[in-house]
Amino acid sequence: MRIGRDEAGTAFERERKFSLPDGAAMPDLGVLGPVSPMRTLRLRAEYFDTPAGALARAGLTLRRRSGGEDDGWHLKTPGPNGSRLEHSLPLGAPCRVPASLRATVADVVGEDPLLPVLLLRTRRRITHLFGESGRIRTEIAVDRVRARPLGELSDGTRSWCEVEVELATGEPESTLDEVSSLLLRSGLRPAVHASKAQLALASCAGRGTARDTAAHAVTAELARHFGQFQALDTALVTDEDDAVHQARVALRRLRSILTVFGRTLAAPDLPGLVSELRWAGVLLGGPRDTEVILALIDDLAGEVGLSVDDHARIRVHLARRHDDARGLLLNSMATPRWDALHERMIGHLLRAKASRSGRRHASLELRRLADRADDRVRRRLQLAQSHPGDVSLWHDVRKAAKAARYAHDVVAGLPGSRSADEECASAWKDVTSAFGDVQDLVIARREVGLLGGPTVGTLMDLADRRADSALAEARAALLLALPARAPDLTP
């Protein structure tokens, strides 16, 4: 409702809800004063919450609604004296929760994802009760509602009829009492629910897929890391410390989980989703890589006696590269493609079903698939060892090792995991840490080599020596991480 909304997009709601039982009818509201003709709206609203229902438990409601006079995102929070404060923003993208609204509920949801949990379609008939001066006193809405839970909770639809009476700003509470009395005398009853979403989801508690299946475990991990990525939206724009790195890691984990464990879920176009996650990761990698390289160059400079002039030129060059990469990232975050990534990831979380693999026991099936990720590292390692001078092949080993590490992290985090699972995850972390050092040094050498200078050659030589040493550490760590067995040659 628009009455009482300020310029900042917030409004206090004072309203009462009533159920309209079968056989009851709306009274003639004209007995209370002048009323407007009935208008009919058809509303469509998606309600968002965490998988565990954190917003609902806290008495908060987040929705994206269209079809009415106040289309947009609406966050309702408890206000004084039983009122509710509604925060509103324009519609925007369908599944990209506005960062400012997410920030408002950050203490409630933490890093959990906000996902669509309910779809409401409402046929709303509205009338206004006027005062003698002609201004609106109340809005009365008769809603015929069809509700369909989404995702794991999806189980058909539920329909009901209710009436909402909302008081205009400045109108005394006695006006609500007057309208309420008329409705109660006509057979309506006070609603037992605080919101439509609460009523629709009440019967869904405890439903969902079996908690010990591989599909459930994978979906929970995907939701967790998508929540971390979603929560960093504002921090990326404001360039908060470590935000780019955290977002990049979240996307890497999403991509690795889909790559290694994707067969547990039956979902369309999984490669397309992985490709879009990679695209976003590359954009985040631009500013992050220059930050890491700049710190690395500063460390190397003191050891080789890099001249002041050469050091300054390198810093200016990297600062420009960082600014260009950050500009590209921010521009891309404002595009429909970035919005579509959110929508695509949420669609996967809501609509993917357990496959035959996904219906198996989580720890047994995910451990088996993680071992296959180890085999992928073995195959790439064998190829790299047969062509030791080809740096790109070692880069392929590094990428496969990251996927294996993140896969074993998932296994180690499962209920009832073994100490051996944690040791395995730790061993893979050592591998990827050493390979990360190699990658940083290779990129640093490439960037510095573009500039030249009297002392730059010495810096490049040191970077080469350190890269060789880091690669030796990575190879040694691989021997500890990879069990001594023949690889499964199945792709």
DOROBA-567824 format. One record per residue (C-alpha): residue number from 1; y, x, z. Coordinates in nm, 2 decimals. Each point is the difference from the previous one (the first is absolute). Layout:
<pts>
[pt NUM, [Y, X, Z]]
...
</pts>
This chain:
<pts>
[pt 1, [0.00, 0.00, 0.00]]
[pt 2, [0.35, 0.13, -0.08]]
[pt 3, [0.19, -0.17, 0.27]]
[pt 4, [0.10, 0.25, 0.27]]
[pt 5, [-0.07, 0.31, -0.21]]
[pt 6, [0.26, 0.29, 0.04]]
[pt 7, [0.10, 0.25, -0.27]]
[pt 8, [-0.25, 0.26, 0.13]]
[pt 9, [-0.29, -0.23, -0.08]]
[pt 10, [-0.09, -0.10, 0.35]]
[pt 11, [0.00, -0.34, 0.17]]
[pt 12, [-0.11, -0.15, 0.32]]
[pt 13, [-0.25, -0.29, -0.05]]
[pt 14, [-0.02, -0.28, 0.25]]
[pt 15, [-0.27, -0.23, -0.12]]
[pt 16, [-0.29, -0.22, 0.11]]
[pt 17, [-0.32, -0.07, -0.18]]
[pt 18, [-0.21, -0.31, -0.01]]
[pt 19, [-0.34, -0.10, -0.14]]
[pt 20, [-0.02, -0.31, -0.22]]
[pt 21, [-0.34, -0.15, 0.07]]
[pt 22, [-0.18, -0.22, -0.24]]
[pt 23, [0.14, -0.35, 0.02]]
[pt 24, [0.33, 0.10, 0.13]]
[pt 25, [0.31, -0.02, -0.22]]
[pt 26, [0.35, 0.15, 0.01]]
[pt 27, [0.26, -0.24, 0.16]]
[pt 28, [0.32, -0.10, -0.16]]
[pt 29, [0.23, 0.29, 0.09]]
[pt 30, [0.30, -0.20, -0.10]]
[pt 31, [0.00, -0.17, 0.34]]
[pt 32, [0.13, 0.33, 0.14]]
[pt 33, [0.29, 0.02, -0.24]]
[pt 34, [0.08, 0.08, -0.36]]
[pt 35, [-0.27, 0.19, -0.18]]
[pt 36, [-0.04, 0.17, -0.34]]
[pt 37, [-0.24, -0.11, -0.27]]
[pt 38, [-0.34, 0.17, 0.02]]
[pt 39, [-0.04, 0.31, -0.21]]
[pt 40, [-0.34, 0.15, -0.08]]
[pt 41, [-0.07, 0.38, -0.01]]
[pt 42, [-0.32, 0.18, -0.08]]
[pt 43, [-0.03, 0.31, 0.20]]
[pt 44, [-0.23, 0.30, -0.03]]
[pt 45, [-0.02, 0.24, 0.29]]
[pt 46, [-0.21, 0.31, 0.07]]
[pt 47, [-0.02, 0.10, 0.37]]
[pt 48, [-0.05, 0.36, 0.09]]
[pt 49, [-0.16, 0.16, 0.31]]
[pt 50, [-0.21, 0.30, 0.10]]
[pt 51, [-0.38, -0.03, -0.04]]
[pt 52, [-0.02, -0.05, 0.38]]
[pt 53, [0.28, -0.27, 0.01]]
[pt 54, [0.25, 0.21, 0.19]]
[pt 55, [0.30, -0.21, -0.11]]
[pt 56, [-0.16, -0.33, 0.09]]
[pt 57, [-0.10, 0.12, 0.35]]
[pt 58, [0.37, 0.10, 0.05]]
[pt 59, [0.13, -0.33, -0.11]]
[pt 60, [0.15, 0.14, -0.32]]
[pt 61, [-0.03, -0.14, -0.36]]
[pt 62, [0.06, 0.18, -0.32]]
[pt 63, [-0.02, -0.18, -0.33]]
[pt 64, [0.12, 0.02, -0.36]]
[pt 65, [0.09, -0.35, -0.13]]
[pt 66, [0.12, -0.15, -0.33]]
[pt 67, [0.08, -0.35, -0.13]]
[pt 68, [0.27, -0.09, 0.25]]
[pt 69, [0.37, 0.05, 0.07]]
[pt 70, [-0.07, 0.32, 0.21]]
[pt 71, [-0.25, 0.19, -0.22]]
[pt 72, [-0.07, 0.34, 0.13]]
[pt 73, [-0.16, 0.20, 0.28]]
[pt 74, [0.03, -0.16, 0.34]]
[pt 75, [-0.08, 0.17, 0.34]]
[pt 76, [0.01, -0.23, 0.30]]
[pt 77, [0.03, 0.15, 0.35]]
[pt 78, [0.04, -0.18, 0.33]]
[pt 79, [0.36, -0.08, 0.10]]
[pt 80, [0.17, -0.13, 0.32]]
[pt 81, [-0.08, -0.34, 0.15]]
[pt 82, [-0.30, -0.07, -0.22]]
[pt 83, [0.18, 0.07, -0.33]]
[pt 84, [-0.12, 0.24, -0.27]]
[pt 85, [0.21, 0.26, -0.18]]
[pt 86, [-0.07, 0.01, -0.38]]
[pt 87, [0.07, 0.32, -0.19]]
[pt 88, [0.02, -0.06, -0.38]]
[pt 89, [0.00, 0.22, -0.30]]
[pt 90, [-0.02, -0.07, -0.38]]
[pt 91, [-0.34, -0.05, -0.16]]
[pt 92, [-0.05, 0.34, -0.14]]
[pt 93, [-0.35, 0.12, -0.10]]
[pt 94, [-0.29, -0.23, 0.10]]
[pt 95, [-0.20, 0.25, 0.22]]
[pt 96, [0.26, 0.26, 0.10]]
[pt 97, [0.11, -0.09, 0.34]]
[pt 98, [0.37, 0.07, 0.04]]
[pt 99, [0.04, 0.32, 0.20]]
[pt 100, [0.27, -0.14, 0.23]]
[pt 101, [-0.22, -0.29, 0.10]]
[pt 102, [-0.29, 0.23, 0.06]]
[pt 103, [0.23, 0.22, 0.22]]
[pt 104, [0.09, -0.30, 0.21]]
[pt 105, [-0.37, -0.05, 0.10]]
[pt 106, [-0.09, 0.37, 0.01]]
[pt 107, [-0.07, -0.01, 0.37]]
[pt 108, [-0.25, -0.28, -0.05]]
[pt 109, [-0.18, 0.11, -0.31]]
[pt 110, [0.02, 0.38, 0.03]]
[pt 111, [-0.15, 0.15, -0.31]]
[pt 112, [-0.23, -0.29, -0.07]]
[pt 113, [0.03, -0.16, -0.35]]
[pt 114, [0.18, -0.33, -0.05]]
[pt 115, [-0.22, -0.20, -0.24]]
[pt 116, [0.00, -0.35, -0.13]]
[pt 117, [-0.22, -0.21, 0.23]]
[pt 118, [0.08, -0.35, -0.10]]
[pt 119, [0.13, -0.20, -0.30]]
[pt 120, [0.18, -0.33, 0.07]]
[pt 121, [0.09, -0.26, -0.26]]
[pt 122, [0.23, -0.27, 0.14]]
[pt 123, [0.14, -0.32, -0.15]]
[pt 124, [0.31, -0.04, 0.20]]
[pt 125, [0.22, -0.32, 0.01]]
[pt 126, [0.34, 0.07, 0.16]]
[pt 127, [0.27, -0.22, 0.13]]
[pt 128, [0.31, 0.08, 0.21]]
[pt 129, [0.15, -0.20, 0.28]]
[pt 130, [0.38, 0.01, -0.01]]
[pt 131, [0.27, -0.04, 0.26]]
[pt 132, [0.31, -0.22, -0.04]]
[pt 133, [0.20, 0.29, -0.13]]
[pt 134, [-0.26, 0.05, -0.28]]
[pt 135, [-0.15, 0.33, 0.12]]
[pt 136, [-0.37, 0.05, 0.04]]
[pt 137, [-0.15, -0.07, 0.35]]
[pt 138, [-0.37, 0.06, -0.07]]
[pt 139, [-0.23, 0.06, -0.29]]
[pt 140, [-0.33, -0.19, 0.01]]
[pt 141, [-0.28, 0.13, -0.22]]
[pt 142, [-0.33, -0.19, -0.06]]
[pt 143, [-0.25, 0.27, -0.11]]
[pt 144, [-0.34, -0.06, -0.17]]
[pt 145, [-0.17, 0.34, 0.04]]
[pt 146, [-0.29, 0.17, -0.17]]
[pt 147, [-0.10, 0.33, 0.16]]
[pt 148, [-0.24, 0.26, -0.13]]
[pt 149, [-0.08, 0.31, 0.20]]
[pt 150, [-0.02, 0.32, -0.20]]
[pt 151, [-0.22, 0.31, 0.01]]
[pt 152, [-0.28, 0.02, 0.25]]
[pt 153, [0.11, -0.33, 0.15]]
[pt 154, [-0.02, -0.20, -0.33]]
[pt 155, [-0.21, -0.30, 0.05]]
[pt 156, [0.13, -0.30, -0.20]]
[pt 157, [0.32, -0.20, 0.07]]
[pt 158, [0.13, -0.22, 0.28]]
[pt 159, [0.25, -0.28, -0.04]]
[pt 160, [0.22, -0.19, 0.24]]
[pt 161, [0.34, -0.18, 0.03]]
[pt 162, [0.27, 0.10, 0.25]]
[pt 163, [0.37, -0.07, 0.06]]
[pt 164, [0.27, 0.26, 0.08]]
[pt 165, [0.33, -0.09, 0.16]]
[pt 166, [0.25, 0.28, 0.00]]
[pt 167, [0.34, -0.01, 0.17]]
[pt 168, [0.32, 0.11, -0.17]]
[pt 169, [0.21, 0.27, 0.16]]
[pt 170, [0.23, -0.14, 0.26]]
[pt 171, [-0.19, -0.32, 0.04]]
[pt 172, [-0.10, -0.09, 0.36]]
[pt 173, [-0.36, 0.00, 0.11]]
[pt 174, [0.03, -0.37, 0.06]]
[pt 175, [-0.01, -0.06, -0.37]]
[pt 176, [-0.35, 0.15, -0.01]]
[pt 177, [-0.10, -0.23, 0.29]]
[pt 178, [0.14, -0.30, -0.19]]
[pt 179, [-0.20, 0.07, -0.32]]
[pt 180, [-0.31, 0.10, 0.19]]
[pt 181, [0.00, -0.33, 0.20]]
[pt 182, [0.01, -0.20, -0.32]]
[pt 183, [-0.29, 0.20, -0.16]]
[pt 184, [-0.21, -0.03, 0.32]]
[pt 185, [0.05, -0.38, 0.01]]
[pt 186, [-0.12, -0.02, -0.36]]
[pt 187, [-0.34, 0.16, 0.08]]
[pt 188, [0.07, 0.37, -0.07]]
[pt 189, [-0.12, 0.26, 0.25]]
[pt 190, [0.15, 0.33, 0.12]]
[pt 191, [-0.17, 0.28, -0.20]]
[pt 192, [-0.23, 0.22, 0.20]]
[pt 193, [0.07, 0.30, -0.22]]
[pt 194, [0.31, 0.21, -0.01]]
[pt 195, [-0.02, 0.07, -0.38]]
[pt 196, [-0.20, -0.11, -0.30]]
[pt 197, [-0.15, 0.35, -0.02]]
[pt 198, [-0.13, -0.03, 0.36]]
[pt 199, [-0.17, -0.33, -0.07]]
[pt 200, [-0.15, 0.11, -0.33]]
[pt 201, [-0.14, 0.33, 0.14]]
[pt 202, [-0.12, -0.14, 0.33]]
[pt 203, [-0.34, -0.09, -0.15]]
[pt 204, [-0.04, 0.34, -0.16]]
[pt 205, [-0.03, 0.21, 0.32]]
[pt 206, [-0.31, 0.21, 0.00]]
[pt 207, [-0.09, -0.05, -0.37]]
[pt 208, [-0.03, 0.28, -0.25]]
[pt 209, [-0.26, 0.25, -0.13]]
[pt 210, [-0.25, 0.16, 0.23]]
[pt 211, [0.17, 0.27, 0.20]]
[pt 212, [-0.28, 0.26, -0.03]]
[pt 213, [-0.01, 0.00, -0.38]]
[pt 214, [0.12, 0.28, -0.23]]
[pt 215, [0.23, -0.24, -0.18]]
[pt 216, [0.17, -0.10, 0.32]]
[pt 217, [0.05, 0.36, 0.11]]
[pt 218, [0.14, 0.11, -0.33]]
[pt 219, [0.24, -0.30, -0.02]]
[pt 220, [0.12, 0.07, 0.36]]
[pt 221, [0.07, 0.37, -0.10]]
[pt 222, [0.18, -0.10, -0.31]]
[pt 223, [0.21, -0.25, 0.19]]
[pt 224, [0.08, 0.26, 0.27]]
[pt 225, [0.13, 0.26, -0.25]]
[pt 226, [0.18, -0.26, -0.21]]
[pt 227, [0.18, -0.11, 0.32]]
[pt 228, [0.11, 0.35, 0.06]]
[pt 229, [0.14, 0.02, -0.35]]
[pt 230, [0.16, -0.34, 0.03]]
[pt 231, [0.17, 0.09, 0.33]]
[pt 232, [0.16, 0.31, -0.15]]
[pt 233, [0.21, -0.19, -0.26]]
[pt 234, [0.33, 0.03, 0.19]]
[pt 235, [-0.07, 0.36, 0.11]]
[pt 236, [-0.06, 0.11, -0.36]]
[pt 237, [0.34, -0.15, -0.11]]
[pt 238, [0.19, 0.16, 0.30]]
[pt 239, [-0.19, 0.33, -0.04]]
[pt 240, [-0.13, 0.01, 0.36]]
[pt 241, [-0.17, 0.32, 0.10]]
[pt 242, [-0.36, 0.02, -0.12]]
[pt 243, [0.01, -0.35, -0.16]]
[pt 244, [-0.09, 0.12, -0.35]]
[pt 245, [-0.29, 0.21, 0.13]]
[pt 246, [-0.14, -0.29, 0.20]]
[pt 247, [0.03, -0.24, -0.29]]
[pt 248, [-0.16, 0.24, -0.24]]
[pt 249, [-0.30, 0.06, 0.24]]
[pt 250, [-0.04, -0.38, 0.04]]
[pt 251, [-0.02, -0.04, -0.38]]
[pt 252, [-0.24, 0.29, -0.03]]
[pt 253, [-0.23, -0.16, 0.26]]
[pt 254, [0.02, -0.33, -0.17]]
[pt 255, [-0.10, 0.16, -0.33]]
[pt 256, [-0.28, 0.21, 0.15]]
[pt 257, [-0.15, -0.30, 0.18]]
[pt 258, [0.01, -0.21, -0.32]]
[pt 259, [-0.16, 0.29, -0.19]]
[pt 260, [-0.28, 0.08, 0.24]]
[pt 261, [-0.07, -0.34, 0.15]]
[pt 262, [0.13, -0.23, -0.28]]
[pt 263, [-0.35, -0.11, -0.09]]
[pt 264, [-0.03, -0.19, 0.33]]
[pt 265, [0.25, -0.25, -0.13]]
[pt 266, [-0.02, -0.22, -0.31]]
[pt 267, [0.35, 0.01, -0.14]]
[pt 268, [0.15, -0.01, -0.35]]
[pt 269, [0.17, 0.30, -0.15]]
[pt 270, [-0.05, 0.25, 0.29]]
[pt 271, [0.09, 0.29, -0.23]]
[pt 272, [0.33, -0.16, -0.08]]
[pt 273, [0.09, -0.03, 0.37]]
[pt 274, [-0.11, 0.37, 0.06]]
[pt 275, [0.22, 0.10, -0.29]]
[pt 276, [0.31, -0.18, 0.14]]
[pt 277, [-0.06, 0.16, 0.34]]
[pt 278, [-0.01, 0.34, -0.17]]
[pt 279, [0.33, -0.08, -0.19]]
[pt 280, [0.17, -0.08, 0.33]]
[pt 281, [-0.15, 0.31, 0.16]]
[pt 282, [0.14, 0.22, -0.27]]
[pt 283, [0.34, -0.14, 0.06]]
[pt 284, [-0.02, 0.07, 0.37]]
[pt 285, [-0.14, 0.35, -0.08]]
[pt 286, [0.32, 0.11, -0.17]]
[pt 287, [0.23, 0.01, 0.29]]
[pt 288, [-0.28, 0.09, 0.25]]
[pt 289, [-0.11, 0.31, -0.21]]
[pt 290, [0.35, 0.14, -0.02]]
[pt 291, [0.04, -0.04, 0.38]]
[pt 292, [-0.32, 0.19, 0.07]]
[pt 293, [0.07, 0.27, -0.26]]
[pt 294, [0.35, 0.06, 0.13]]
[pt 295, [-0.14, 0.06, 0.35]]
[pt 296, [-0.27, 0.23, -0.15]]
[pt 297, [0.26, 0.20, -0.20]]
[pt 298, [0.21, 0.05, 0.32]]
[pt 299, [-0.31, 0.13, 0.17]]
[pt 300, [-0.10, 0.24, -0.28]]
[pt 301, [0.36, 0.12, -0.06]]
[pt 302, [0.02, 0.19, 0.33]]
[pt 303, [-0.33, 0.17, -0.05]]
[pt 304, [0.08, 0.15, -0.35]]
[pt 305, [0.37, 0.06, 0.05]]
[pt 306, [0.12, -0.25, -0.25]]
[pt 307, [0.36, 0.07, -0.09]]
[pt 308, [0.27, -0.24, 0.12]]
[pt 309, [0.10, -0.09, -0.35]]
[pt 310, [-0.36, -0.07, -0.12]]
[pt 311, [-0.07, -0.20, 0.32]]
[pt 312, [0.32, -0.21, -0.05]]
[pt 313, [-0.09, -0.07, -0.37]]
[pt 314, [-0.35, -0.12, 0.09]]
[pt 315, [0.13, -0.23, 0.28]]
[pt 316, [0.26, -0.15, -0.23]]
[pt 317, [-0.26, -0.05, -0.27]]
[pt 318, [-0.25, -0.17, 0.24]]
[pt 319, [0.28, -0.22, 0.15]]
[pt 320, [0.08, -0.13, -0.35]]
[pt 321, [-0.36, -0.06, -0.07]]
[pt 322, [-0.03, -0.19, 0.33]]
[pt 323, [0.31, -0.22, -0.07]]
[pt 324, [-0.13, -0.08, -0.35]]
[pt 325, [-0.34, -0.09, 0.13]]
[pt 326, [0.14, -0.21, 0.28]]
[pt 327, [0.23, -0.18, -0.24]]
[pt 328, [-0.30, -0.08, -0.22]]
[pt 329, [-0.20, -0.13, 0.30]]
[pt 330, [0.28, -0.23, 0.12]]
[pt 331, [0.06, -0.13, -0.35]]
[pt 332, [-0.38, -0.07, -0.05]]
[pt 333, [-0.02, -0.17, 0.34]]
[pt 334, [0.26, -0.25, -0.13]]
[pt 335, [-0.21, -0.09, -0.31]]
[pt 336, [-0.24, -0.29, -0.06]]
[pt 337, [-0.28, 0.25, -0.04]]
[pt 338, [0.04, 0.11, 0.37]]
[pt 339, [0.01, -0.37, 0.10]]
[pt 340, [-0.32, -0.06, -0.21]]
[pt 341, [-0.17, 0.29, 0.19]]
[pt 342, [0.04, -0.19, 0.32]]
[pt 343, [-0.11, -0.33, -0.16]]
[pt 344, [-0.31, 0.17, -0.15]]
[pt 345, [-0.10, 0.17, 0.32]]
[pt 346, [0.04, -0.32, 0.20]]
[pt 347, [-0.20, -0.19, -0.27]]
[pt 348, [-0.28, 0.25, 0.04]]
[pt 349, [0.00, -0.05, 0.38]]
[pt 350, [-0.01, -0.37, -0.03]]
[pt 351, [-0.23, -0.07, -0.29]]
[pt 352, [-0.25, 0.29, -0.01]]
[pt 353, [-0.35, -0.13, 0.11]]
[pt 354, [-0.29, 0.20, 0.15]]
[pt 355, [-0.23, 0.14, -0.27]]
[pt 356, [-0.37, 0.07, 0.06]]
[pt 357, [0.10, 0.34, 0.13]]
[pt 358, [0.27, -0.16, 0.22]]
[pt 359, [-0.24, -0.23, 0.17]]
[pt 360, [-0.19, 0.29, 0.14]]
[pt 361, [0.05, 0.14, 0.35]]
[pt 362, [0.33, 0.19, 0.02]]
[pt 363, [-0.10, 0.33, 0.15]]
[pt 364, [-0.31, 0.04, -0.21]]
[pt 365, [0.15, -0.09, -0.33]]
[pt 366, [0.34, 0.18, 0.05]]
[pt 367, [-0.18, 0.31, 0.11]]
[pt 368, [-0.21, -0.01, -0.31]]
[pt 369, [0.30, -0.04, -0.22]]
[pt 370, [0.19, 0.27, 0.18]]
[pt 371, [-0.29, 0.24, -0.07]]
[pt 372, [0.03, -0.09, -0.37]]
[pt 373, [0.36, 0.11, 0.03]]
[pt 374, [-0.13, 0.33, 0.13]]
[pt 375, [-0.22, 0.03, -0.31]]
[pt 376, [0.30, -0.05, -0.22]]
[pt 377, [0.16, 0.30, 0.17]]
[pt 378, [-0.32, 0.20, -0.06]]
[pt 379, [0.00, -0.07, -0.37]]
[pt 380, [0.37, 0.10, -0.04]]
[pt 381, [-0.06, 0.31, 0.22]]
[pt 382, [-0.28, 0.11, -0.22]]
[pt 383, [0.22, -0.04, -0.31]]
[pt 384, [0.29, 0.19, 0.16]]
[pt 385, [-0.22, 0.28, 0.11]]
[pt 386, [-0.13, 0.04, -0.36]]
[pt 387, [0.36, 0.04, -0.12]]
[pt 388, [0.17, 0.18, 0.29]]
[pt 389, [0.32, 0.07, -0.19]]
[pt 390, [0.07, -0.37, -0.08]]
[pt 391, [0.24, -0.12, 0.27]]
[pt 392, [-0.01, -0.36, -0.13]]
[pt 393, [-0.37, -0.02, 0.10]]
[pt 394, [0.08, 0.10, 0.35]]
[pt 395, [0.26, -0.27, 0.00]]
[pt 396, [-0.27, -0.24, -0.09]]
[pt 397, [-0.21, 0.13, 0.29]]
[pt 398, [0.30, -0.06, 0.23]]
[pt 399, [0.04, -0.36, -0.11]]
[pt 400, [-0.37, -0.08, 0.05]]
[pt 401, [0.01, 0.17, 0.34]]
[pt 402, [0.29, -0.22, 0.11]]
[pt 403, [-0.20, -0.31, -0.10]]
[pt 404, [-0.30, 0.13, 0.20]]
[pt 405, [0.22, 0.07, 0.30]]
[pt 406, [0.16, -0.35, 0.01]]
[pt 407, [-0.34, -0.16, -0.06]]
[pt 408, [-0.15, 0.19, 0.30]]
[pt 409, [0.31, -0.10, 0.21]]
[pt 410, [-0.10, -0.36, -0.07]]
[pt 411, [-0.36, 0.06, 0.11]]
[pt 412, [0.11, 0.19, 0.31]]
[pt 413, [0.22, -0.29, 0.10]]
[pt 414, [-0.27, -0.27, -0.02]]
[pt 415, [-0.13, -0.16, 0.33]]
[pt 416, [-0.30, 0.19, 0.11]]
[pt 417, [0.07, 0.31, -0.21]]
[pt 418, [-0.19, 0.32, 0.09]]
[pt 419, [0.15, 0.33, 0.12]]
[pt 420, [-0.13, 0.15, -0.32]]
[pt 421, [0.22, -0.24, -0.20]]
[pt 422, [0.31, 0.13, 0.19]]
[pt 423, [-0.11, 0.36, -0.06]]
[pt 424, [-0.05, -0.07, -0.37]]
[pt 425, [0.35, -0.15, -0.03]]
[pt 426, [0.15, 0.29, 0.19]]
[pt 427, [-0.17, 0.25, -0.24]]
[pt 428, [0.14, -0.18, -0.30]]
[pt 429, [0.34, 0.01, 0.15]]
[pt 430, [-0.02, 0.38, 0.02]]
[pt 431, [-0.10, 0.00, -0.37]]
[pt 432, [0.29, -0.21, -0.11]]
[pt 433, [0.25, 0.19, 0.22]]
[pt 434, [-0.10, 0.33, -0.17]]
[pt 435, [0.02, -0.15, -0.35]]
[pt 436, [0.34, -0.15, 0.09]]
[pt 437, [0.13, 0.35, 0.07]]
[pt 438, [-0.13, 0.11, -0.34]]
[pt 439, [0.17, -0.29, -0.17]]
[pt 440, [0.33, 0.06, 0.17]]
[pt 441, [0.00, 0.37, -0.09]]
[pt 442, [-0.09, -0.07, -0.36]]
[pt 443, [0.28, -0.25, -0.04]]
[pt 444, [0.24, 0.23, 0.18]]
[pt 445, [-0.09, 0.29, -0.24]]
[pt 446, [0.05, -0.23, -0.30]]
[pt 447, [0.35, -0.11, 0.12]]
[pt 448, [0.12, 0.35, 0.08]]
[pt 449, [-0.14, 0.14, -0.32]]
[pt 450, [0.25, -0.22, -0.19]]
[pt 451, [0.29, 0.18, 0.14]]
[pt 452, [-0.06, 0.37, -0.01]]
[pt 453, [0.21, 0.26, 0.19]]
[pt 454, [-0.02, 0.35, 0.14]]
[pt 455, [-0.21, -0.08, 0.30]]
[pt 456, [-0.17, -0.32, -0.12]]
[pt 457, [-0.30, 0.20, -0.14]]
[pt 458, [-0.08, 0.13, 0.34]]
[pt 459, [0.01, -0.35, 0.14]]
[pt 460, [-0.24, -0.12, -0.27]]
[pt 461, [-0.24, 0.28, 0.07]]
[pt 462, [-0.01, -0.09, 0.37]]
[pt 463, [-0.06, -0.37, -0.09]]
[pt 464, [-0.30, 0.11, -0.22]]
[pt 465, [-0.15, 0.20, 0.28]]
[pt 466, [0.04, -0.28, 0.25]]
[pt 467, [-0.15, -0.25, -0.25]]
[pt 468, [-0.30, 0.22, -0.05]]
[pt 469, [-0.05, 0.03, 0.37]]
[pt 470, [0.04, -0.38, 0.05]]
[pt 471, [-0.25, -0.06, -0.28]]
[pt 472, [-0.25, 0.23, 0.17]]
[pt 473, [0.05, -0.20, 0.33]]
[pt 474, [-0.05, -0.33, -0.19]]
[pt 475, [-0.33, 0.13, -0.16]]
[pt 476, [-0.13, 0.11, 0.34]]
[pt 477, [0.10, -0.34, 0.15]]
[pt 478, [-0.19, -0.17, -0.28]]
[pt 479, [-0.32, 0.18, 0.09]]
[pt 480, [0.03, -0.14, 0.35]]
[pt 481, [0.09, -0.35, -0.11]]
[pt 482, [-0.27, -0.04, -0.27]]
[pt 483, [-0.35, -0.05, 0.14]]
[pt 484, [-0.26, 0.23, -0.16]]
[pt 485, [-0.17, -0.25, -0.23]]
[pt 486, [-0.02, -0.06, -0.37]]
[pt 487, [0.27, -0.23, -0.13]]
[pt 488, [-0.06, -0.36, -0.12]]
[pt 489, [0.09, 0.04, -0.37]]
[pt 490, [0.07, -0.37, -0.04]]
[pt 491, [0.37, -0.03, -0.11]]
</pts>
